[in-house]
């Protein structure tokens, strides 16, 4: 094995969903509470996460209900988010081992970027919201993050970081995380919807992301045999 191959064999890439995985909350639901449409938005979120309705349609419907909110709401929402138990420990351990970490989200850069900064995450893909004159317009800025773009981000970041796909790890809880979970070398459903638990190779049912490490290390040992 050449030195380059040895280095590649030691690298890993962990990619996580944000809402209900990296953090305990669903950011769109927190924005919904601020808009006065919390119950309506939460109901749409739940149906989308179970895979019952198209994610693009669901996101557009929810974002439309945010029209008129001041952009100061992002600061308030960030203050209401909490990193999932073990999330920062998992990220720190990945970095200690020389791995890279990315997050992919159907949520929004306006909140995700601050979470990424605080957690020292290496890659981020999220949606953006259109703001004019300090007010949300109820529109999405650019392409919507979908299950296909989450998978594409996993693949692109693996290539960028020099990590073979069989050395990648994907963790998520919703239906739009399934393609990346199945494509990763180690795919983990985290406190996930039934459709995700039934599909993923591995599942965690306790809200502690440190529990991913034994799964990752066990999969590595199995692959080395």
VOBA-1610 file (N, C-alpha, C; in pm, whole numbers, padded with zeros to 5 digits, always signed):
BEGIN
Unk+00085-00119+00000Unk+00000+00000+00000Unk+00089+00125+00000Unk+00061+00219-00087Unk+00139+00342-00095Unk+00103+00434+00021Unk+00192+00534+00054Unk+00157+00630+00160Unk+00025+00700+00135Unk-00003+00733+00009Unk-00129+00800-00024Unk-00248+00710+00008Unk-00234+00582-00028Unk-00341+00487+00001Unk-00359+00467+00151Unk-00246+00466+00225Unk-00254+00452+00370Unk-00327+00570+00432Unk-00295+00694+00385Unk-00361+00812+00437Unk-00510+00808+00408Unk-00546+00767+00287Unk-00686+00759+00248Unk-00761+00658+00334Unk-00692+00547+00369Unk-00758+00443+00447Unk-00785+00488+00590Unk-00714+00593+00638Unk-00734+00644+00773Unk-00839+00755+00778Unk-00864+00817+00665Unk-00959+00928+00662Unk-01103+00876+00668Unk-01189+00959+00728Unk-01331+00930+00726Unk-01406+01062+00715Unk-01527+01054+00668Unk-01616+01170+00659Unk-01747+01134+00724Unk-01789+01214+00822Unk-01918+01199+00886Unk-02011+01309+00837Unk-02128+01273+00788Unk-02228+01371+00745Unk-02356+01346+00823Unk-02407+01454+00883Unk-02529+01445+00963Unk-02635+01542+00912Unk-02760+01503+00932Unk-02870+01597+00921Unk-02860+01694+01039Unk-02926+01811+01027Unk-02923+01907+01137Unk-03044+01893+01228Unk-03162+01921+01175Unk-03283+01924+01258Unk-03315+01785+01313Unk-03333+01779+01444Unk-03364+01655+01517Unk-03251+01553+01513Unk-03135+01593+01461Unk-03017+01505+01465Unk-02903+01580+01532Unk-02842+01675+01463Unk-02738+01757+01528Unk-02797+01837+01643Unk-02919+01888+01624Unk-02988+01960+01731Unk-03118+01890+01765Unk-03173+01923+01880Unk-03296+01858+01926Unk-03420+01911+01854Unk-03412+02032+01801Unk-03529+02097+01747Unk-03539+02087+01595Unk-03658+02123+01542Unk-03679+02147+01401Unk-03687+02298+01382Unk-03589+02357+01314Unk-03581+02502+01302Unk-03707+02560+01237Unk-03760+02494+01136Unk-03880+02544+01069Unk-03997+02553+01168Unk-04002+02461+01264Unk-04109+02465+01363Unk-04090+02582+01460Unk-03965+02612+01495Unk-03939+02728+01580Unk-03976+02857+01508Unk-03944+02865+01380Unk-03984+02982+01300Unk-04136+02988+01292Unk-04198+02873+01280Unk-04344+02867+01276Unk-04407+02920+01403Unk-04349+02887+01519Unk-04399+02939+01645Unk-04395+03092+01645Unk-04283+03146+01594Unk-04267+03292+01591Unk-04368+03358+01496Unk-04408+03285+01393Unk-04500+03342+01294Unk-04646+03331+01335Unk-04673+03250+01440Unk-04811+03227+01479Unk-04876+03112+01406Unk-04798+03041+01322Unk-04851+02928+01247Unk-04784+02798+01291Unk-04745+02792+01417Unk-04665+02680+01465Unk-04729+02544+01444Unk-04854+02528+01484Unk-04918+02397+01473Unk-04934+02354+01327Unk-04969+02449+01241Unk-04987+02417+01100Unk-04855+02374+01037Unk-04748+02446+01068Unk-04617+02414+01012Unk-04565+02282+01068Unk-04583+02259+01198Unk-04535+02134+01259Unk-04605+02013+01197Unk-04733+02026+01166Unk-04807+01915+01105Unk-04753+01884+00966Unk-04721+01987+00889Unk-04663+01966+00755Unk-04525+01902+00768Unk-04445+01950+00864Unk-04312+01894+00887Unk-04320+01744+00916Unk-04411+01706+01003Unk-04424+01566+01042Unk-04459+01479+00922Unk-04550+01525+00838Unk-04589+01448+00721Unk-04472+01435+00622Unk-04395+01543+00608Unk-04280+01538+00516Unk-04172+01444+00568Unk-04147+01446+00699Unk-04043+01361+00756Unk-04080+01213+00749Unk-04210+01185+00748Unk-04255+01047+00733Unk-04258+01003+00588Unk-04230+01097+00497Unk-04228+01065+00355Unk-04366+01061+00292Unk-04465+01122+00357Unk-04603+01116+00307Unk-04631+01222+00200Unk-04555+01331+00200Unk-04574+01436+00100Unk-04438+01478+00046Unk-04439+01533-00076Unk-04316+01576-00141Unk-04248+01684-00058Unk-04116+01668-00037Unk-04045+01759+00050Unk-04042+01901-00006Unk-04024+01916-00138Unk-04022+02050-00198Unk-04153+02123-00172Unk-04263+02053-00199Unk-04395+02112-00179Unk-04414+02151-00032Unk-04377+02059+00058Unk-04394+02085+00200Unk-04313+02206+00245Unk-04190+02218+00194Unk-04106+02330+00236Unk-04163+02462+00185Unk-04205+02464+00060Unk-04263+02589+00006Unk-04386+02632+00085Unk-04471+02535+00121Unk-04592+02566+00198Unk-04556+02624+00334Unk-04456+02567+00399Unk-04418+02613+00532Unk-04351+02750+00527Unk-04261+02768+00430Unk-04190+02896+00419Unk-04286+03009+00385Unk-04388+02981+00305Unk-04487+03084+00271Unk-04555+03139+00397Unk-04571+03053+00497Unk-04635+03095+00621Unk-04545+03183+00708Unk-04418+03195+00671Unk-04324+03278+00746Unk-04319+03422+00694Unk-04392+03450+00589Unk-04390+03583+00528Unk-04424+03690+00631Unk-04342+03796+00632Unk-04364+03907+00723Unk-04283+03904+00851Unk-04219+03790+00879Unk-04134+03784+00999Unk-04011+03873+00983Unk-03969+03946+01088Unk-03846+04024+01080Unk-03725+03931+01083Unk-03617+03971+01018Unk-03500+03881+01014Unk-03431+03868+01149Unk-03470+03947+01247Unk-03417+03931+01383Unk-03463+03798+01444Unk-03562+03734+01381Unk-03612+03608+01433Unk-03504+03500+01433Unk-03406+03512+01342Unk-03301+03409+01335Unk-03219+03407+01464Unk-03188+03524+01517Unk-03113+03532+01643Unk-03193+03467+01756Unk-03323+03494+01757Unk-03408+03437+01862Unk-03415+03284+01850Unk-03426+03235+01727Unk-03435+03090+01704Unk-03306+03021+01743Unk-03192+03079+01707Unk-03063+03021+01745Unk-03055+03006+01897Unk-03108+03103+01968Unk-03107+03096+02114Unk-03196+02988+02171Unk-03286+02934+02089Unk-03378+02828+02136Unk-03333+02689+02091Unk-03222+02681+02019Unk-03173+02550+01975Unk-03076+02491+02076Unk-03069+02360+02077Unk-02979+02288+02168Unk-02912+02175+02091Unk-02781+02169+02100Unk-02711+02055+02040Unk-02757+01927+02109Unk-02785+01827+02029Unk-02824+01697+02082Unk-02717+01644+02176Unk-02758+01575+02279Unk-02662+01513+02372Unk-02558+01433+02292Unk-02432+01459+02322Unk-02323+01385+02258Unk-02281+01439+02122Unk-02354+01537+02066Unk-02320+01586+01932Unk-02181+01648+01927Unk-02154+01737+02019Unk-02023+01804+02019Unk-01911+01706+02053Unk-01939+01610+02141Unk-01839+01508+02173Unk-01807+01422+02050Unk-01910+01387+01975Unk-01889+01308+01853Unk-01806+01385+01752Unk-01840+01512+01732Unk-01765+01594+01636Unk-01621+01610+01680Unk-01600+01638+01808Unk-01463+01654+01860Unk-01382+01526+01842Unk-01445+01411+01866Unk-01374+01284+01851Unk-01340+01259+01704Unk-01431+01292+01616Unk-01401+01279+01472Unk-01280+01363+01434Unk-01278+01487+01480Unk-01165+01574+01447Unk-01036+01525+01512Unk-01047+01470+01634Unk-00928+01417+01700Unk-00867+01304+01619Unk-00954+01227+01550Unk-00907+01116+01468Unk-00864+01161+01328Unk-00877+01290+01299Unk-00837+01340+01168Unk-00946+01330+01063Unk-01070+01307+01106Unk-01182+01297+01012Unk-01241+01434+00986Unk-01325+01444+00883Unk-01398+01566+00858Unk-01547+01543+00884Unk-01618+01655+00908Unk-01759+01647+00945Unk-01838+01746+00861Unk-01950+01700+00808Unk-02039+01788+00733Unk-02181+01776+00784Unk-02262+01879+00755Unk-02404+01873+00786Unk-02484+01908+00661Unk-02596+01842+00646Unk-02687+01867+00534Unk-02825+01889+00593Unk-02897+01990+00541Unk-03021+02025+00607Unk-03124+02081+00511Unk-03248+02040+00533Unk-03360+02106+00468Unk-03398+02234+00540Unk-03322+02268+00645Unk-03339+02393+00718Unk-03265+02506+00647Unk-03220+02604+00724Unk-03180+02730+00663Unk-03042+02777+00708Unk-02965+02828+00610Unk-02831+02878+00637Unk-02831+02986+00745Unk-02938+03063+00751Unk-02944+03174+00846Unk-02931+03127+00991Unk-02964+03001+01017Unk-02944+02940+01148Unk-02829+02840+01143Unk-02824+02761+01037Unk-02724+02654+01027Unk-02582+02707+01035Unk-02555+02822+00974Unk-02418+02872+00970Unk-02364+02902+01110Unk-02450+02948+01199Unk-02407+02973+01336Unk-02382+02842+01410Unk-02465+02742+01387Unk-02443+02611+01448Unk-02311+02551+01399Unk-02285+02565+01270Unk-02160+02515+01211Unk-02040+02583+01275Unk-02051+02714+01294Unk-01940+02789+01356Unk-01915+02740+01498Unk-02021+02724+01574Unk-02006+02684+01714Unk-01951+02542+01728Unk-01988+02455+01637Unk-01948+02314+01647Unk-01822+02283+01568Unk-01766+02384+01498Unk-01644+02366+01417Unk-01662+02259+01310Unk-01775+02265+01241Unk-01807+02169+01135Unk-01742+02213+01005Unk-01700+02118+00924Unk-01618+02147+00806Unk-01699+02179+00680Unk-01815+02118+00664Unk-01897+02137+00544Unk-02042+02161+00584Unk-02113+02238+00500Unk-02255+02263+00529Unk-02333+02283+00400Unk-02448+02218+00392Unk-02545+02241+00284Unk-02681+02266+00349Unk-02743+02380+00315Unk-02874+02412+00370Unk-02947+02505+00273Unk-03073+02527+00299Unk-03152+02621+00220Unk-03128+02763+00266Unk-03170+02858+00183Unk-03166+02999+00220Unk-03305+03059+00209Unk-03330+03166+00282Unk-03458+03236+00279Unk-03438+03375+00220Unk-03535+03420+00142Unk-03528+03554+00084Unk-03573+03656+00188Unk-03487+03756+00210Unk-03518+03865+00303Unk-03508+03997+00227Unk-03610+04078+00237Unk-03607+04211+00175Unk-03645+04315+00280Unk-03561+04419+00290Unk-03584+04528+00386Unk-03604+04474+00527Unk-03526+04371+00561Unk-03529+04316+00696Unk-03647+04228+00727Unk-03721+04184+00623Unk-03841+04105+00644Unk-03839+03982+00553Unk-03882+03866+00605Unk-03891+03745+00524Unk-04004+03759+00422Unk-03975+03720+00298Unk-04074+03733+00192Unk-04163+03609+00179Unk-04129+03501+00249Unk-04202+03377+00233Unk-04155+03295+00114Unk-04035+03327+00064Unk-03979+03257-00051Unk-03844+03195-00014Unk-03807+03092-00091Unk-03679+03024-00072Unk-03577+03080-00169Unk-03456+03101-00123Unk-03349+03156-00205Unk-03269+03042-00267Unk-03282+03023-00399Unk-03205+02920-00467Unk-03272+02785-00467Unk-03193+02684-00502Unk-03245+02548-00511Unk-03277+02492-00373Unk-03379+02410-00367Unk-03419+02347-00241Unk-03332+02223-00216Unk-03286+02209-00092Unk-03210+02090-00054Unk-03305+01972-00045Unk-03276+01868-00120Unk-03361+01749-00127Unk-03281+01626-00087Unk-03346+01511-00091Unk-03274+01387-00062Unk-03164+01364-00166Unk-03188+01407-00290Unk-03087+01391-00395Unk-02967+01482-00370Unk-02991+01605-00326Unk-02879+01696-00302Unk-02803+01661-00174Unk-02872+01600-00078Unk-02800+01552+00040Unk-02702+01441+00000Unk-02749+01349-00082Unk-02663+01242-00132Unk-02548+01299-00214Unk-02578+01396-00299Unk-02474+01457-00383Unk-02369+01526-00297Unk-02412+01590-00187Unk-02316+01656-00098Unk-02224+01554-00032Unk-02280+01443+00015Unk-02198+01336+00074Unk-02092+01290-00026Unk-02133+01266-00148Unk-02041+01217-00252Unk-01935+01320-00285Unk-01977+01447-00300Unk-01884+01553-00337Unk-01782+01581-00226Unk-01829+01585-00102Unk-01737+01611+00009Unk-01640+01495+00028Unk-01685+01373+00007Unk-01595+01258+00016Unk-01483+01271-00086Unk-01518+01309-00210Unk-01417+01326-00314Unk-01323+01441-00278Unk-01379+01551-00228Unk-01298+01668-00191Unk-01201+01636-00079Unk-01244+01556+00016Unk-01161+01524+00133Unk-01074+01400+00112Unk-01085+01337-00005Unk-01006+01219-00032Unk-01048+01097+00048Unk-01178+01084+00071Unk-01231+00974+00151Unk-01308+00878+00059Unk-01269+00751+00055Unk-01348+00654-00022Unk-01490+00645+00034Unk-01588+00619-00053Unk-01727+00614-00007Unk-01749+00508+00101Unk-01672+00400+00097Unk-01692+00298+00200Unk-01636+00341+00335Unk-01573+00459+00340Unk-01523+00515+00466Unk-01610+00632+00513Unk-01723+00656+00448Unk-01813+00763+00489Unk-01916+00712+00588Unk-01970+00807+00665Unk-02074+00778+00764Unk-02185+00880+00743Unk-02310+00836+00742Unk-02423+00928+00731Unk-02522+00898+00842Unk-02570+01005+00906Unk-02664+00993+01018Unk-02782+01088+00993Unk-02904+01036+01006Unk-03020+01122+00989Unk-03144+01058+01046Unk-03254+01135+01042Unk-03378+01086+01104Unk-03498+01087+01012Unk-03489+01156+00898Unk-03606+01172+00814Unk-03596+01098+00681Unk-03710+01092+00611Unk-03715+01018+00485Unk-03617+01072+00382Unk-03592+01203+00386Unk-03500+01259+00286Unk-03353+01233+00320Unk-03327+01163+00430Unk-03191+01121+00463Unk-03160+00979+00414Unk-03263+00908+00371Unk-03245+00767+00336Unk-03141+00743+00227Unk-03142+00817+00115Unk-03043+00789+00011Unk-02898+00802+00059Unk-02869+00906+00138Unk-02730+00920+00184Unk-02696+00814+00288Unk-02795+00775+00371Unk-02770+00670+00469Unk-02735+00538+00400Unk-02807+00509+00291Unk-02782+00384+00219Unk-02653+00389+00138Unk-02613+00508+00092Unk-02493+00520+00009Unk-02364+00521+00091Unk-02374+00562+00217Unk-02254+00573+00301Unk-02201+00436+00339Unk-02073+00432+00371Unk-02014+00308+00418Unk-02080+00259+00546Unk-02116+00354+00632Unk-02190+00325+00755Unk-02309+00419+00762Unk-02429+00367+00753Unk-02549+00449+00757Unk-02628+00425+00884Unk-02663+00534+00952Unk-02726+00523+01084Unk-02854+00606+01090Unk-02963+00544+01127Unk-03088+00614+01158Unk-03081+00658+01304Unk-03105+00788+01328Unk-03093+00841+01464Unk-03230+00886+01515Unk-03284+00812+01614Unk-03415+00846+01670Unk-03510+00883+01556Unk-03516+00795+01458Unk-03572+00827+01328Unk-03717+00784+01313Unk-03777+00836+01204Unk-03910+00795+01166Unk-03908+00646+01128Unk-04021+00576+01143Unk-04023+00431+01117Unk-03966+00392+00981Unk-03998+00466+00876Unk-03949+00430+00743Unk-03798+00433+00736Unk-03736+00523+00814Unk-03590+00534+00814Unk-03528+00419+00895Unk-03587+00390+01010Unk-03536+00280+01092Unk-03544+00148+01017Unk-03651+00129+00942Unk-03668+00004+00869Unk-03569-00011+00754Unk-03519+00102+00704Unk-03434+00102+00586Unk-03285+00105+00619Unk-03249+00175+00725Unk-03108+00199+00756Unk-03039+00072+00806Unk-02911+00054+00774Unk-02836-00062+00823Unk-02821-00064+00976Unk-02814+00057+01036Unk-02795+00069+01180Unk-02894+00170+01235Unk-02929+00155+01363Unk-03026+00247+01422Unk-02990+00276+01567Unk-03007+00402+01604Unk-02991+00446+01744Unk-03126+00499+01790Unk-03173+00454+01905Unk-03305+00496+01952Unk-03298+00581+02079Unk-03178+00606+02129Unk-03157+00694+02244Unk-03092+00823+02196Unk-03138+00938+02245Unk-03087+01064+02195Unk-02950+01097+02254Unk-02851+01024+02207Unk-02712+01046+02245Unk-02625+01010+02125Unk-02569+01110+02060Unk-02492+01085+01938Unk-02359+01016+01964Unk-02316+01011+02089Unk-02194+00936+02119Unk-02213+00787+02091Unk-02337+00743+02087Unk-02366+00602+02059Unk-02333+00564+01915Unk-02308+00664+01832Unk-02269+00634+01694Unk-02127+00578+01686Unk-02042+00613+01780Unk-01901+00572+01772Unk-01882+00420+01777Unk-01948+00348+01869Unk-01932+00201+01867Unk-01981+00140+01736Unk-02085+00197+01677Unk-02135+00146+01549Unk-02031+00169+01440Unk-01976+00290+01437Unk-01875+00325+01336Unk-01751+00236+01351Unk-01705+00222+01473Unk-01585+00141+01497Unk-01611-00005+01470Unk-01732-00051+01503Unk-01767-00190+01475Unk-01775-00219+01326Unk-01830-00122+01251Unk-01837-00138+01106Unk-01699-00139+01045Unk-01608-00056+01100Unk-01470-00053+01050Unk-01400-00185+01074Unk-01421-00241+01193Unk-01357-00369+01225Unk-01411-00480+01134Unk-01542-00475+01108Unk-01604-00576+01022Unk-01548-00565+00880Unk-01533-00440+00834Unk-01484-00419+00698Unk-01338-00458+00681Unk-01263-00457+00792Unk-01120-00488+00785Unk-01095-00639+00781Unk-01198-00718+00806Unk-01178-00865+00809Unk-01169-00924+00669
//
